[in-house]
Amino acid sequence: MVILIAGGTPAGRARAQSLNAVSNSVLEADEPEAKPSAEVTAAKVIKTTLDTLDVQEMDIKEVLKRIAFQSGLEIISDEDISARVTICLKNVDVFDALRIILDTNGLAYSQDVSPAAASAGAPVPSGAVHVMTARSFESRFGYPFSQKVQTKIIPLSHAQPEKVGALLDKMKGAAGKVIYSEGTRSFILIDAAQQLASMSDLIREMDVPVESKTFDLRHVKAKDMAARIQEFLTRNVGRVEFGERETILTIEDTPARLVEIDKRIEELDKPAKEVFLEVKILQIILNDENRQGVDWEAIVSDYQSFLFTGFEGKGTGILSVGTVSEEDYVVLLDALDTVGMLNTVSNLKMTAGDAGRNEILIRARDLLADFEPQEPQEGLTGKTEVLYGVGSSLGDDAQIMLEIQPQVLGESVGEKKGLTLKLQEGTTVVVGGLFKSVHVEATRKIPLLGDLPLLGFAFRMQGQRLRETEIIVFLTPKVIVKE
């Protein structure tokens, strides 16, 4: 990194001086000077990289002498240039070094290509380098020395240079340069004004004091916590690490941000929770007064209907969905006895698992038989089986998200549709509207007389009767803590 300190005032008359690379002496330009022969010029070797340039408060002309001696360049300076330079560079391009020193001190340079170098196609022009003030350069050439690229030196106080330098390299333009000086812990930036502004902002953003803190986690694994805490880190500054121990997390960030992250980890480092689902499936043989099924819209809260076709029952093709509270659920189960005769299909208990999904299958063999006299009971079709895909998750507000996606097995469907419900824990979701005709044994009798012993047989009739049934699914999600 380089720190340059400009000073001095222009002299009254500019007088060119030649800094001879061989003798390292200063020669007045108006004194007679022997011109080198073409052979000498052709044999002259220019070293484009300076191994080390380390000076402290040195006069600019002495610095230029040193550069000329190390590189083999012929450097001519106007007499009115003045500055004192402190710089520490290693393995730097000689023209980058010149630009850094001159541009940051209000100076400039131009270089003419000698005819011999031009005809030889030399990669580095061997003409003399002419150093002057930036004002003289603009007056002579009609544009500022720093018109295309400028130089900026920014000391680094806190940030790691490797991390900053990697980002700066990605930001620089095609002609830009990023140089770091270890001796002065400074970045030297050479680029267009727009890129320089962006890179300067990045360094200011990253060059802040940081601290490191280790967290001993109790419930959440360090790998999982690192992913969740990443968004809270200060951009381009914060860093999170975890090793082989699953409970240790190390975070590096600004002191103020570490306080916030500490609070966030305390909120997140709690026992994991998952959704536990209680499922009850009933089939009701509807009595004559309720042949159309249960009036769910009048019973449940948050009622909504859902188009559902493909089931072989005689229903309307509409599922009825709603919710009941924990207290009302118990009352509802008792009240369904008044609608018809209950057949419990299944009682299930399941956790959501890692994927947060469950499948609830209403199987044909668990239902009362379809009324299909032409087919035996074992010939039931697959379309009497319904699969409910149930997805569950916990929201940040401690509510349960429940997604229900019904599907008739054996029915080809395009885009699957579903319902999404937001529930408080303990609320029961009721899904009704699946109807199925069954053939049941029925007894008809004359009141009182049909109940008489022995003689009552004459006043009774036994036989099968077609009845409608409704299949109801109750879903009760609960939150459990995983140990």
MILUMVO-460078 format. One record per residue: x, y, z of N, C-alpha, C in turn; residue in three letters. Coordinates in steps of 0.05 Angstrom, whole numbers, plus 5000, padded with zeros to 4 digits. Layout:
% MILUMVO-460078
XYZXYZXYZALA/...
END
This chain:
% MILUMVO-460078
501749775000500050005000501850245000MET/500850464989502450704986501050934998VAL/502551095013501451345023503251565011ILE/502051754997503551964985502852224998LEU/504852395003504352655016505352864997ILE/503653024987504353234968505153484983ALA/507053644971507853894983509454064964GLY/510154314972511754484955510054654937GLY/511354844924509955034905511455034879THR/510055084856511355084830513455304830PRO/515755244817517755444813516955644792ALA/518355874790517456074772517855994743GLY/519855844736520355764708520855464707ARG/519355334689519655044687522054984670ALA/523754824681526154754666526454444667ARG/526654324644526654034642529253924652ALA/529153694667531553564676531353274668GLN/533653164660533752884651534952714674SER/533552504681534552324702535852084688LEU/538552084687539951884672539851614688ASN/538851414675538551154688541151024695ALA/543251094681545850954686547351084708VAL/547751354706549351494726547751584750SER/544951584748543251674769543751964776ASN/544752124757545352404761543352584748SER/543152834756541253024744542753194724VAL/541853204700543053364679541153584670LEU/542053824668540454044658539853984628GLU/537354024620536553964593537754164573ALA/538454414582539554614564542554584561ASP/543754404576546554354573547054144550GLU/549354164536549753974515549953694525PRO/548653514511548553234519549153054496GLU/550852864500551552684478549152494473ALA/548252484448546052304441547052024437LYS/545551834448546451554445546151454417PRO/547851284409547651174382545250994379SER/544450924355542250744350542750474362ALA/545250384361545950124372545450114402GLU/546350344415546050354444543150354452VAL/541550514436538650534442537250264438THR/538050124418536749864412537449664434ALA/539949694445540749494465539749554493ALA/538549794496537549874522535249694531LYS/535349594555533249414566531649564586VAL/528949554583527149684602525949464620ILE/526349504646525149324666522449424674LYS/520349284667517649384671516549344700THR/517949184716516949124743519049214763THR/518149374782519949464804519749264827LEU/522049154835522048954856521149084883ASP/522349304890521649444914522049744911THR/520149894920520350184921519350274948LEU/521250324966520550394994522050645002ASP/520550875003521751135010520151265031VAL/521451435047520151585068520751875065GLN/518652035061518952325059521252415040GLU/521352275018523452334998522452534978MET/524252714969523552904948522852764922ASP/520852864908519752724885521852674864ILE/523752864861525852834840527752604847LYS/528252574873529952354881528552084877GLU/525852084882524251844877524351764847VAL/524051974830524151914801526851814792LEU/528951914805531651814799531851514805LYS/530751444828530851164837529250984817ARG/526951084809525350924790526850894763ILE/528151114755529651104730531950904732ALA/533250904754535550724758534650434758PHE/532350374771531450094774530249994748GLN/528950164732527450074709529050104683SER/530950294681532250344656530850554639GLY/528650664649527250874635528751134636LEU/528451294615529551564615527251744624GLU/527551874647525452034659526352324659ILE/524852504646525452784645523252934661ILE/524053104680522053244696522353544693SER/520053684694520053974694521154064721ASP/522354294720523654394745521554484766GLU/519154544757517154654775515554444790ASP/516254184787514853984802515953974831ILE/514253924850515053924878513253744894SER/514353564910512753394928514653234945ALA/513653144967515152954984513552694985ARG/514852474982513452214978514252015000VAL/512151885010512551645027511151415013THR/512551215006511350994990512750734996ILE/511250524995512350254999510850064979CYS/512249994958511149814937513049584932LEU/511849354925513449124918512248994894LYS/513948914875513148774851510848924837ASN/511349174831509249344819510249424791VAL/508349444772508949544745510149834747ASP/512249884732513550144735511750374728VAL/509950334708508150554700505850584720PHE/505150364733503150384755504350544778ASP/506950484784508250634805508350934799ALA/509051004774509151284765506451414769LEU/504351274759501651394761500851434790ARG/501351244807500651264835502051504847ILE/504651524843506151744856505352014845ILE/505052034818504552294806501652384809LEU/499752204804496952284804496052364832ASP/497052234852496252314879497652564890THR/499552674874500952914882500453144862ASN/498353114846497753334827499753354804GLY/501053134798503053124776502052944754LEU/503552934732502752774709505252704693ALA/504852514674507052454656506052394628TYR/507852424609507252344581509752184572SER/509352034551511551874541511451874510GLN/513651934498513951924469515251654462ASP/514251554440515451304429517651364410VAL/520051264416522351314399522051164372SER/523051284351522851144325523950864325PRO/526150824339527350554339525450354353ALA/524250444375522350254389519950204372ALA/518950414359516550374343516950184320ALA/519350214306519950034284520449744293SER/521449714318522049444328519549314340ALA/517349464343514949354355515249274383GLY/516849434398517349374427514749384443ALA/514249194461511849204477511649434496PRO/514049534505514149764523515549994509VAL/514250224505515550444491518150524506PRO/520250584490522750644502523450944501SER/521451104492521851394492521951514520GLY/522951754522523251874548520551924561ALA/520451894588518051954603518352244613VAL/516352414607516552694614514552744637HIS/515652824660514052874684513553174687VAL/511053254692510253534694508053554714MET/507153804719504753844736502253764720THR/500153694735497653614722496553854705ALA/496954094715496054334701497554364674ARG/500154324675501754334650500854124630SER/500253884640499353664623496853744608PHE/494853844624492353914611492654144592GLU/494454344599494854564581496254474555SER/497954274557499454184534497754004516ARG/496253824528494853614513491853674510PHE/490753854525487953934522485953754537GLY/486853584555485053414571486553344597TYR/485153284618486453224644487952954643PRO/490052944658491652694660489952464671PHE/488152534689486352324702483652304688SER/483552374663480952374650479852084648GLN/481451894640480551624637480651464662LYS/482951484676483251334701484351524722VAL/483651474747484651634769485851444790GLN/487251564808488651404829487651494857THR/487151294873486251354900487551164920LYS/488451274942489751114963488051114988ILE/487350874998485550855021486850675042ILE/487550785065488750615086486650425097PRO/487550195107485849985118486449975148LEU/484249995164484649995193483849735207SER/481749605197480749375211480349125194HIS/479449155170478648925154481048765145ALA/480548515137482548335127483048405098GLN/485548475090486148565063485448345042PRO/485848095049485247885029482347885022GLU/480647915042477747915037476848155021LYS/477948395029477248635015478348634986VAL/480848544983482048534957480648354937GLY/479548124947478147944929475648074918ALA/474248234934471848364925472548604906LEU/474748744913475548964896476348874868LEU/477648644867478448534841476048474823ASP/473848404835471348344820470048604810LYS/470548824824469149074818470649254798MET/473249214796474849394780474149374750LYS/474649584735474149584707476249434691GLY/475949434665477849284648480649404650ALA/480849664653483549794655484249854684ALA/482749764703483149824731485349654744GLY/486549764765488549624780487949644810LYS/488349424824488149424853490749324865VAL/492049494880494649434891494549474922ILE/495649274936495649294965498549314975TYR/499049504992501649545004501649455033SER/503049235038503149135065504549325085GLU/506549465075508049645092506349865104GLY/504449965089502750185099499850095103THR/499249835099496449735101494549915087ARG/495049955061493450135045492850005018SER/490450065007489749984980490250214961PHE/491550154939491850354917490050274895ILE/488150444888486150384868486650564843LEU/486850434820487150584795484850494777ILE/483050684771480750614755479150864747ASP/477050814732475251044725473851144749ALA/472951394748471751524771469451374783ALA/467751264766465351114775466150864791GLN/468050714780469050474794470450554820GLN/471950764820473350854844471350914866LEU/469251054859467251124879465950874891ALA/465250674874464050434885466050274902SER/468550264894470550114909471150254936MET/471150524935471650674960469350624980SER/466850614970464550554987464750284999ASP/465750084983465949814993468049805016LEU/470249935013472349935033471350065059ILE/469850285056468750415080466750235094ARG/465250085078463249905089464549675104GLU/466749575093468049335105470049405127MET/471249635125473349705144472249815170ASP/471049645185469849715211470949515232VAL/471049595257471949415278470049175281PRO/471148945284469548705287470448545312VAL/468648385322469248205345468347925338GLU/469347735352468547455348467247355374SER/465147195371463747085394462946795388LYS/463346625407462646345405460046285420THR/458246145407455646075418455445775423PHE/454645695446454245415453451245355451ASP/450445225430447645175424446544935441LEU/444044945448442844735464441044555448ARG/439544665429437544505416437944485386HIS/438844695373439144705344441944645336VAL/442344485315445044425306446344675295LYS/449044685298450544925289450144965259ALA/450144755243449844775214447144905207LYS/445044815221442344925216442145215225ASP/443345275248443245545259444845735240MET/447045645230448645815212447045905188ALA/445445725177443845795153441645995161ALA/440545975185438446145193439446425202ARG/441946435210443046685220444446845198ILE/444846725175446346855154445247125146GLN/442647145144441347395135441647625155GLU/442447565180442747775200445547885201PHE/447447765186450147865187450448125171LEU/452348295180452948535166454148465139THR/453048585118453948515091456948575087ARG/458348385075461148405069462948425095ASN/461748395118463248415143462848165160VAL/460348095165459847875183460647605171GLY/461347425189462247155181461346955202ARG/460446725194459546515212460946255206VAL/461846115226463345865223462345655242GLU/462545405234461945185252463744955245PHE/464544805265466444585261465144315264GLY/466644125273465643855276463643825299GLU/464043985320462143975342459444105333ARG/457343965336454744055325453544275342GLU/454644325365453344525383454944795384THR/457144815371458845055373458645215347ILE/458045475350457745655328459445905334LEU/461145985315462846225319462046435299THR/461446685308460546895291462347135295ILE/463147255273464747495272463147725259GLU/462947945273461448175263461948415280ASP/460648635274461048885289459848835317THR/460948975337459848935365456848975367PRO/455849185354452949245356451349025343ALA/452248915320450748705307450848445322ARG/453148395336453348155352451248155375LEU/450648385386448648405407445948315395VAL/445248415371442748345358442648045352GLU/444947935342445047655334444747485359ILE/445847565381445647415406442747385414ASP/441147595411438247585418436847395399LYS/437647415373436347245353436846955358ARG/439346885365440046605370438446505395ILE/438146675415436646595438433746525431GLU/432646675411429846625402429746365386GLU/431846315371431746085352432645825365LEU/434345845386435445595398433445485418ASP/431345375408429245255424428644975414LYS/427444805430426844535420425144545394PRO/425844365376424344365351421444275355ALA/419744385340416844315342415944205315LYS/413944025316412743925292409743885296GLU/408443845274405443825275404743525277VAL/403143475297402043205302399143215294PHE/398343015277395643025265394042785275LEU/391642855286389742645293387542645272GLU/387042405261385142375239382942185247VAL/380442265243378142085248376442095223LYS/375841845213374141825189371641675197ILE/369341795191366641685197365141645171LEU/363441445171361441415150358741405163GLN/356941585155354341605168352241495148ILE/350641295157348341195142346141395148ILE/345541565129343741785133340841685136LEU/339341805155336541735159334941895138ASN/332341825137330641945116330542245118ASP/330742365141330542655144333142795134GLU/335342655131337842775124339142645099ASN/337442575080338442435056340442605040ARG/340242865042342043045027344643095041GLN/345042965064347542995079347343205100GLY/349543235115349643425137349843715125VAL/348443895137348544175129351044305142ASP/353344265131355844355143356044665144TRP/354944795125355045085124353745205149GLU/351745065160350345175184351745095209ALA/353644905208354944795232357744905237ILE/359344905216362244965219362745265215VAL/365145345224366145615219367945615194SER/368445845183370245875160369445685137ASP/366845665132365945475112366845545084TYR/367645345069368245385040367745125026GLN/366945155000366344914984368644874964SER/368944624956371144554938370144354917PHE/370444424892369544254870371243994870LEU/369943764870371343514872369743304857PHE/370743224833369343034816370942784814THR/369642574804370942324799370142104818GLY/369042174841368241974861365641854851PHE/365241584856363041444844360341484859GLU/360541634882358041674896356141854881GLY/353741884892351642044879351542334890LYS/353742424901353742684913353742904891GLY/354043154900353943374883356643444870THR/358743304878361343364868362643604882GLY/361543674905362643894921363443794949ILE/365943844956366743794984366144035001LEU/365243985025364644195044366944195065SER/368144435069370444455088369944675107VAL/370544625133370244835153371744755178GLY/371544915199372944855224371044875248THR/371744725269370344745294372444765317VAL/371644885338373444915361373744645375SER/375644625394376044385409373544295424GLU/372144485436369744425452367444335433GLU/367144485411364944425393365344155378ASP/367844065376368443815362367143585378TYR/367443585404366243375421363243375418VAL/362043615419359143635416358243535389VAL/359743605368359043525340358943225337LEU/360943085348361042795346358542665359LEU/357642775381355242675394352742735378ASP/352742965365350343055351350042905324ALA/352142785314351942645288350142395291LEU/349742295316348042065320345142125311ASP/344442375312341742455305341342465274THR/343442465260343342485230343142205218VAL/344242005231344141735221345841545238GLY/346341315227347841115242350841135234MET/352541145254355441195250356940935245LEU/358840955226360740735222363440855223ASN/365040775243367740885245369640745226THR/370640895206372340775186375140745197VAL/376340955209379040925220379641155239SER/381441115257382641315275385641305271ASN/386841525262389641535256391041755272LEU/393641705278395241915291397941905276LYS/398842145268401342155252402742425255MET/405342415252406942665252407542745223THR/408142995219408543095192411042985179ALA/413142925195415642835184417243065173GLY/419643005162421443215152420243365128ASP/418743225111417543355088415043515095ALA/414043475119411643625127409143545113GLY/409043285103406743195088405842915098ARG/403242865096402142605102400142535080ASN/399542275079397542185060395442025076GLU/392942095072390741965086388941825065ILE/388941565066387541415046384941305057LEU/382741365044380141245050379841005031ILE/380140765042380240525025377440415022ARG/377040294998374440174992373639955012ALA/375639795020374939565037374139655065ARG/374839905072374039995099371340125099ASP/370140175075367540305074365340095072LEU/362940175078360640005073360339965043LEU/359439725034359439655006357839844989ALA/358739884964357040034944354639874937ASP/352440004929350039864920350439804890PHE/351539574885351939494857351139204855GLU/348439144852347438874853348738694831PRO/349538814809350638654787353538564793GLN/354838674814357638604820357738514849GLU/359338314854359838234882361438444897PRO/361338434923362638644940365638654934GLN/366938424928369838434925370538554898GLU/368638624882369238754856369139054857GLY/369439174880369339464882371539594866LEU/370939814852372839944835374740124851THR/377040194839378940374853377840654857GLY/375740734842374741004844373141054870LYS/372840844885371540874912373740934933THR/376240964925378441024943379241314939GLU/379441464961380241744959382741784976VAL/384641944965387142004979387142304985LEU/387542365011387842645019390842695025TYR/392042855008394742945014394643185033GLY/395943165056395743365077398543475083VAL/399043725077401543855084401144035108GLY/403044035126402844195150405444335157SER/405244565168407644715176406944915198SER/408945015212408545205233409345485223LEU/407545675226408245955219409646095241GLY/410846335235412246485255410346595277ASP/407846605271405846705290404646485306ASP/405946245307405146015323402545895312ALA/401745965289399345835276400245615258GLN/398445435253398945195237397845235209ILE/399545195189398545205161397944915152MET/395444875144394644605135393644625106LEU/394944465089394144455061392944185055GLU/390544185044389043935039388743905009ILE/389643674998389443634969388243364964GLN/385543354958384243094954384642994925PRO/384542724923384942594897383542324897GLN/381942274876380742004873382741824859VAL/383341594872385241414860383941284835LEU/385641264815384641144790383541354771GLY/383341604780382241824763384641994754GLU/385042014728387142184718386342474720SER/388142624733387542914737389843074726VAL/389343314718391443494709392743634732GLY/392243894734393344044756391943984782GLU/393443904803392143844828391444104842LYS/389044114853388144344868387844264897LYS/388144464914387844414942386844654957GLY/386544624983385644835001387844885022LEU/388145135029390145205049388645345072THR/389045255096387745365120389845445140LEU/389245665154390945765176389445725202LYS/390645555220389145465244390645525269LEU/389045555291390145555318390445265327GLN/392345205344392644935353390144835367GLU/389344585361386944465373384444495356GLY/384444675337382144705319381944455301THR/379544365296379044125280377944215253THR/379144105231378144155204376243925197VAL/373943995187371843805179371643805148VAL/371943575136371643545107369343345102VAL/367143445092364843275086364143295056GLY/362043155048361043185021361642945003GLY/362942735013363242494997360842315003LEU/359342244982356942084986357341814972PHE/355941614983356141344973353641184980LYS/352441064959350040904963350740624973SER/349240524993349740255004347140115006VAL/347339845006345039675009345039555037HIS/343239635055343239555083340739395089VAL/341039225110338739075120336939265135GLU/334339255129332339435142329939265151ALA/328739355174326439225185324139425185THR/321839345173319439505174317339365191ARG/316039515209314139395227311939595234LYS/309539465242307339635252307939705281ILE/307839965288308440045315306839875336PRO/308139805358307039655380306539365372LEU/305039315351304439045344306938895334LEU/308639035321311038915310312938835332GLY/312638945356314438885378313438655396ASP/311038545390309938335407311538075403LEU/311937925426313337675423311737475406PRO/313037325390311837115373309937235353LEU/307737355362305737465344306837705328LEU/308837845339309838075326311138015299GLY/311937765295313237695270311337735246PHE/308737705251306837745229306538035222ALA/307338215239307138495234309838635227PHE/311938465220314538575213315438465186ARG/317138635172318238555146321238605146MET/322838395139325738425137326438445107GLN/328438615101329338635073331638835071GLY/332738865046334839045041333739315030GLN/335139515037334139785030336539955021ARG/336140115000338240294990338340535007LEU/340740595018341040835035343540995026ARG/343441255031345741425025347441445049GLU/350141455045351941495067353741735060THR/354641875080356542095077359042025092GLU/361342075078363942015090365142275099ILE/365942285125366942535137369742485148ILE/371442685143374242665153374642895172VAL/375542835196376243035217379343045219PHE/380443285216383343315219383943505242LEU/385243415263385943585286388943605289THR/390143825280393043855283393743965311PRO/395943855321397043945347400043975345LYS/401144155361404044205361405344045383VAL/407443895376408943745396411843835395ILE/413243805417416043885419417643625416VAL/419543645397421343415392423643425412LYS/424143195424426343175443428943125429GLU/
END
